[in-house]
Amino acid sequence: MDDYQQFIANVKRKTGIDLAQYKEAQMKRRLTSLYEKRGFKNFQEFFKAMEADRTLFHEFLDRMTINVSEFYRNAQRWEVLEKKILPKLIDRNRRLKVWSAACSTGEEPYTLVMILSKFLPLSQISVLATDIDENAISRAKLGVYVERSLQEVPEEMKKKFFTKEGTYYKIDESIKRAVTFKKHNLLADPFDTNYDLIVCRNVLIYFTEEAKSVLYHKFNKALRPGGMFFVGSTEQIFNPSSYGFEAEDTFFYRKMG
């Protein structure tokens, strides 16, 4: 087995991330430049050093990650969720059923838990987080993020729920425990039902109009009556009533009935 193939196997064993799913030439080039910059001669040496040095390991994760997401992305929308949407939902049902769909590397579901923790004890919070990309899910489960991902995180949340490790931030285990990650294909897989809140942001823009229409209907069916659907800031639904929704606020849609 050559040096890079051995490295792929080692990384998969350590993190669950499968580098073989990425274009080899591109990924190899990207990682070779990192290990050379750090003074290593080959992938084997690099992996050994990574096992001993957390900062180097985090740097590797950052270099290989394609998905860039942020906590509290478009912070004003999360404020609307906290001040206007959640109080109503919690009033009706304290055991909220929440789904973060297409969750990427975990910033969104973890943001949800942090906001929910203002209303409920962490032991009562449970968020399902799904994505089609198993590597993104493996990254999410590690819960380690670069500083730029935390730009919008309120200072008190940063202090309470993150530990700084070198130039990286690790999210608290109590937040991680509140999230269940699963692989899920929005277009092909069935949806569970009776959700109080579904968050699916900055993903629908990548789908065709036909696919969006199918998904809006699926999301509507997955919510309980009065449940809320929260979309990204470029994903306004122009005719919500044709999918059984009504606008509650900008980018928030309530299931009618």
C-alpha positions as CSV (number, residue, x, y, z in Angstrom):
1,M,0.0,0.0,0.0
2,D,1.5,3.4,-0.9
3,D,2.2,6.2,1.5
4,Y,-1.0,8.1,0.7
5,Q,-3.3,5.0,0.7
6,Q,-1.9,4.1,4.1
7,F,-2.6,7.6,5.3
8,I,-6.2,7.4,4.1
9,A,-6.7,4.2,6.0
10,N,-5.2,5.7,9.2
11,V,-7.3,8.8,9.0
12,K,-10.5,6.8,8.4
13,R,-9.7,4.6,11.5
14,K,-9.0,7.7,13.6
15,T,-11.9,10.0,12.6
16,G,-14.4,8.2,10.4
17,I,-13.5,10.6,7.6
18,D,-12.9,8.8,4.3
19,L,-10.4,10.8,2.2
20,A,-10.9,8.3,-0.7
21,Q,-14.3,10.1,-1.4
22,Y,-12.4,13.2,-2.5
23,K,-10.6,13.7,-5.8
24,E,-7.2,12.2,-5.1
25,A,-4.9,14.6,-7.0
26,Q,-6.5,17.6,-5.5
27,M,-6.6,16.4,-1.9
28,K,-3.1,14.9,-2.1
29,R,-1.7,18.2,-3.4
30,R,-3.4,20.2,-0.7
31,L,-2.2,17.9,2.2
32,T,1.3,17.5,0.7
33,S,1.8,21.2,0.8
34,L,0.7,21.2,4.4
35,Y,3.0,18.5,5.6
36,E,6.0,20.0,3.7
37,K,5.3,23.4,5.2
38,R,5.4,21.7,8.6
39,G,8.7,20.0,7.8
40,F,7.6,16.3,7.3
41,K,8.9,14.1,4.5
42,N,5.9,11.9,3.8
43,F,2.3,11.1,4.9
44,Q,3.4,8.4,7.4
45,E,5.6,10.9,9.3
46,F,2.8,13.5,9.1
47,F,0.2,11.1,10.5
48,K,2.4,10.1,13.4
49,A,2.9,13.7,14.3
50,M,-0.8,14.4,14.0
51,E,-1.5,11.7,16.5
52,A,0.8,13.4,19.0
53,D,-0.1,17.0,18.3
54,R,-3.7,18.1,18.5
55,T,-3.0,21.5,16.9
56,L,-1.5,19.8,13.8
57,F,-4.5,17.4,13.7
58,H,-6.9,20.4,13.8
59,E,-4.9,22.1,11.1
60,F,-5.2,18.9,8.9
61,L,-9.0,18.9,9.5
62,D,-9.3,22.5,8.5
63,R,-7.2,22.0,5.3
64,M,-9.2,19.0,4.1
65,T,-12.6,20.4,4.8
66,I,-14.5,21.7,1.8
67,N,-17.6,22.7,3.6
68,V,-17.4,26.1,5.3
69,S,-20.2,26.9,7.6
70,E,-20.6,29.2,10.6
71,F,-22.4,29.3,13.9
72,Y,-25.3,31.8,14.1
73,R,-25.0,32.4,10.4
74,N,-27.1,35.5,9.6
75,A,-27.4,36.3,13.3
76,Q,-30.5,38.4,13.0
77,R,-32.5,35.4,11.9
78,W,-31.4,33.4,14.9
79,E,-32.5,36.3,17.0
80,V,-36.0,36.1,15.5
81,L,-36.0,32.3,16.3
82,E,-35.0,33.0,19.9
83,K,-37.3,36.0,20.6
84,K,-40.3,35.3,18.5
85,I,-40.6,31.7,17.3
86,L,-39.3,29.4,20.1
87,P,-41.3,31.0,22.9
88,K,-44.5,30.1,21.1
89,L,-43.4,26.6,20.2
90,I,-42.2,25.9,23.8
91,D,-45.4,27.3,25.2
92,R,-47.2,24.5,23.3
93,N,-44.8,21.7,23.9
94,R,-41.7,21.6,26.1
95,R,-40.4,18.4,24.5
96,L,-39.7,19.9,21.1
97,K,-39.0,17.6,18.2
98,V,-36.3,19.4,16.2
99,W,-34.5,18.6,12.9
100,S,-31.5,20.3,11.4
101,A,-31.6,19.1,7.7
102,A,-28.5,19.2,5.6
103,C,-26.5,20.1,8.7
104,S,-23.0,20.1,7.0
105,T,-20.2,20.2,9.7
106,G,-22.6,20.7,12.7
107,E,-22.5,24.5,13.3
108,E,-26.3,24.8,12.7
109,P,-27.5,22.0,15.0
110,Y,-25.1,23.1,17.7
111,T,-26.3,26.7,17.4
112,L,-29.9,25.4,17.8
113,V,-29.0,23.6,21.0
114,M,-27.2,26.6,22.4
115,I,-30.3,28.8,21.8
116,L,-32.6,26.2,23.1
117,S,-30.5,25.9,26.3
118,K,-31.8,29.4,27.2
119,F,-35.3,28.0,27.5
120,L,-34.7,24.4,28.6
121,P,-32.2,22.2,30.5
122,L,-29.8,20.5,28.1
123,S,-31.0,17.1,29.3
124,Q,-34.4,17.9,27.8
125,I,-33.0,19.1,24.4
126,S,-32.7,16.7,21.5
127,V,-31.9,17.7,17.9
128,L,-31.7,15.4,14.9
129,A,-29.0,16.5,12.5
130,T,-28.7,14.9,9.0
131,D,-26.6,15.3,6.0
132,I,-25.8,13.3,2.8
133,D,-22.0,13.7,3.3
134,E,-20.6,11.2,5.8
135,N,-17.4,13.2,6.0
136,A,-19.2,16.3,7.1
137,I,-21.0,14.3,9.7
138,S,-17.7,12.9,11.0
139,R,-16.4,16.4,11.3
140,A,-19.5,17.5,13.1
141,K,-19.1,14.8,15.7
142,L,-15.6,15.8,16.4
143,G,-16.9,19.3,17.3
144,V,-13.7,21.2,16.6
145,Y,-13.9,24.6,14.7
146,V,-11.7,27.4,13.4
147,E,-12.0,30.9,14.8
148,R,-13.8,32.2,11.7
149,S,-16.7,29.8,12.3
150,L,-17.4,31.5,15.6
151,Q,-17.4,35.1,14.4
152,E,-21.2,35.5,15.2
153,V,-21.3,33.5,18.4
154,P,-22.3,35.8,21.3
155,E,-19.5,36.2,23.8
156,E,-21.3,34.6,26.7
157,M,-22.1,31.5,24.6
158,K,-18.4,31.3,23.5
159,K,-17.3,31.4,27.2
160,K,-19.9,28.9,28.3
161,F,-19.7,26.3,25.6
162,F,-16.3,26.4,23.9
163,T,-12.8,25.5,25.0
164,K,-9.9,27.1,23.1
165,E,-7.2,24.7,21.9
166,G,-4.4,26.6,20.1
167,T,-6.1,28.5,17.4
168,Y,-9.1,26.1,17.4
169,Y,-12.3,25.9,19.5
170,K,-13.8,22.7,20.8
171,I,-17.5,22.6,21.6
172,D,-18.7,21.3,25.0
173,E,-19.7,17.7,25.4
174,S,-23.0,18.8,26.9
175,I,-23.9,20.4,23.6
176,K,-22.7,17.5,21.6
177,R,-24.8,15.0,23.6
178,A,-28.0,16.9,22.6
179,V,-27.5,16.2,18.9
180,T,-27.9,12.9,17.1
181,F,-26.2,12.8,13.6
182,K,-27.4,10.6,10.8
183,K,-26.8,10.2,7.1
184,H,-29.8,11.2,5.1
185,N,-30.6,12.1,1.5
186,L,-33.3,14.7,1.3
187,L,-34.5,13.8,-2.2
188,A,-34.4,10.0,-1.9
189,D,-35.0,9.1,1.8
190,P,-38.3,9.3,3.7
191,F,-38.9,12.0,6.4
192,D,-40.0,11.3,9.9
193,T,-43.1,13.2,11.1
194,N,-44.4,15.4,14.0
195,Y,-41.6,17.9,14.1
196,D,-42.1,21.2,15.9
197,L,-39.2,22.8,14.1
198,I,-37.3,22.0,10.9
199,V,-34.3,24.1,10.0
200,C,-33.0,23.7,6.4
201,R,-30.8,26.7,5.4
202,N,-28.6,27.5,2.4
203,V,-29.2,24.1,0.8
204,L,-32.4,24.5,-1.2
205,I,-30.6,27.1,-3.5
206,Y,-28.7,24.1,-5.0
207,F,-31.9,22.3,-6.1
208,T,-34.0,22.7,-9.2
209,E,-37.5,24.3,-8.9
210,E,-39.0,20.8,-9.3
211,A,-36.9,19.4,-6.6
212,K,-37.6,22.3,-4.3
213,S,-41.4,21.8,-4.8
214,V,-41.1,18.1,-3.9
215,L,-39.0,19.1,-0.8
216,Y,-41.4,21.8,0.4
217,H,-44.3,19.3,0.3
218,K,-42.1,16.7,2.2
219,F,-41.1,19.2,4.8
220,N,-44.7,20.3,5.3
221,K,-45.8,16.7,5.8
222,A,-43.0,16.2,8.3
223,L,-44.2,19.0,10.6
224,R,-47.0,18.9,13.0
225,P,-49.8,21.5,12.5
226,G,-48.4,24.8,13.7
227,G,-44.9,23.5,13.3
228,M,-42.2,25.9,11.9
229,F,-40.0,25.7,8.9
230,F,-36.9,27.9,8.9
231,V,-35.0,28.5,5.6
232,G,-31.9,30.4,4.6
233,S,-31.6,34.1,3.7
234,T,-31.8,33.5,0.0
235,E,-34.5,30.9,0.1
236,Q,-37.8,32.8,0.5
237,I,-40.8,30.7,-0.5
238,F,-42.9,32.9,-2.8
239,N,-46.1,31.0,-2.7
240,P,-46.1,29.3,0.7
241,S,-49.8,28.5,0.7
242,S,-49.4,26.1,-2.2
243,Y,-47.3,23.9,0.0
244,G,-49.5,24.3,3.1
245,F,-47.4,27.0,4.8
246,E,-48.0,30.6,5.9
247,A,-45.3,33.2,6.5
248,E,-44.7,33.7,10.2
249,D,-41.8,36.1,9.7
250,T,-39.1,36.5,7.0
251,F,-37.7,33.1,6.3
252,F,-40.0,31.4,8.8
253,Y,-43.1,29.4,7.6
254,R,-45.7,27.9,9.8
255,K,-47.6,24.7,8.8
256,M,-51.3,25.6,8.4
257,G,-54.0,23.5,10.1
